[in-house]
Amino acid sequence: MEYYDGSGDRELFLDKYPITAVSEINEDVDWAWGTSTVITSASYRIADARSVVYDSIFGTGRQSLKVSYTAGYAEVPEDIRQAMVEEVGRKFKHRLDYDEASKTLDDGSVTYQDSGFLPQTIKTLSYYKIKAVY
């Protein structure tokens, strides 16, 4: 359940995605949230992975909308699974060398690799990062 400011628009962008179900939307500037504040489910629909569209216009008011919904993936997406396998493989392969990137025999200097994620993992995860302006 989350609360949103009413903006006088027909579309409401929710924080979590992908939206899989909306169980209830309430609109109440007084925050009483009774049965009389429930918007009938026939009046709105899930428009896409991020938003709900109302056949009327949501009113205005600070935190005047209360939305109960479900969002997320039923199972881990294949590209994230692959990234996990690659990360675990890298960690296992380098478990004893402490992420050494290179070692110079002449002076004995050692350069260590950043122990963060692989660049391809970062790119994959960036597709799932919530990109919003608040």
N, C-alpha and C positions, 0 to 999 in steps of 0.2 A: 504494500500500500504506500502510495506517495501522494504528496500534496503539490499542487501547481497553482500559479497565479492565473486567473482568468484574464484573457487578453482581448476578448471580443472577436476572436477568430472562429472559423469553422473547424480548423485543424489543431490538434494538440500533439506536440512531440514529446514522447515519454523518454525517461532517462535510460532505461535498460532496453536492449534489443537482442535478437529479433523478438517482437511481440508474438506470442503464440495464442493468448486468450485474454480477454478483458472480462472480469467477473462483475464489476460494478463501477459506475462513475456517479459521484454525487457532486452537486453544485449548491453551495451555501455560503454566502458572504458572512453569515453569523457563526459558522462552524458548529452548528447543532447536529448535523449529519443524521437526521431522522429519515424515516421511510418516505417522507414527502420531498426530500432533496435528491432522491435517486432519479437519474435520467434513464428512461426506458431503453432497454437494449436494442429495440427496433429502431431507435433514433440515431444510432452511431454504428460505425463499423471500423475494423482495422483496415487502414488504407495501404500500408506497406509495413516493412519491418520496424519502422520507427514511430509511426503516427496513427492516430485515431481521427476519423472525420465524423463530424456531427451534422445532422441534416438541418440544424438550426444554427445559432451562433452561441458559443460559450459566453457567459456574462463576464464582466470585469470585476476584479477584486483580488486583494492579496490573499494567496493560499485558499481561494474559494472553491477549488476543484480537488476532490479526493478520488484517486483512481486505484482500484485494486485490479492487478493484472499479473499475468505470468509471462516471463520472457526467458529466452535462452535456447540453447541447442539441446536436442534430445540425446545426442551423443557427440563426442569430441570430433570436430571436423578433421578430415583426412590429412590436410596440409599441416595442421598443428600436431597430429600424431607423428607424422614424418619428422617434423622439427624436433620433437621430443626424442625420437630414436637417434637422430644425429647428435643431439646434445649429450645423451647418455653414452653413446659410443665414443665421442670425443673425450668425455670425462674419464671413461674407463681406460682408453688408450693412453691418456696422459696422467694416470693416477699416481705414478711414481716420479715423474719429471717435473711436477709442480708448475706446469704450463710454461716450460722453458721454450722460448721462440728460437733462440740461437745461443751458441756457446763458442767463444773464440779460444782456441788452444794457445795462441801466442801469449796473451796476457791473462788468460783465465777468466775474462769477463763473461757475464751471462746476461742475456736480455730476456725478460719475462713477457709473455703474452698476456693481454688483458684477459682476466678470468670470466668476463661477461659472456653473453650469448654470441654465437656465430652471427656474422652479418646476414646470412640468409634466414636465420631464425628471427632476427629483429625485423626483417622485411615482412616475413610471414605474419608475425604477431601484430605488426602495424595495421594490417587489413582489419583486424578485429578490435582495435583500440577505438574507444568512443571519441568521436571528433565533434565537439560542440563548443559553441561560444556561450558563456553564461554572463 
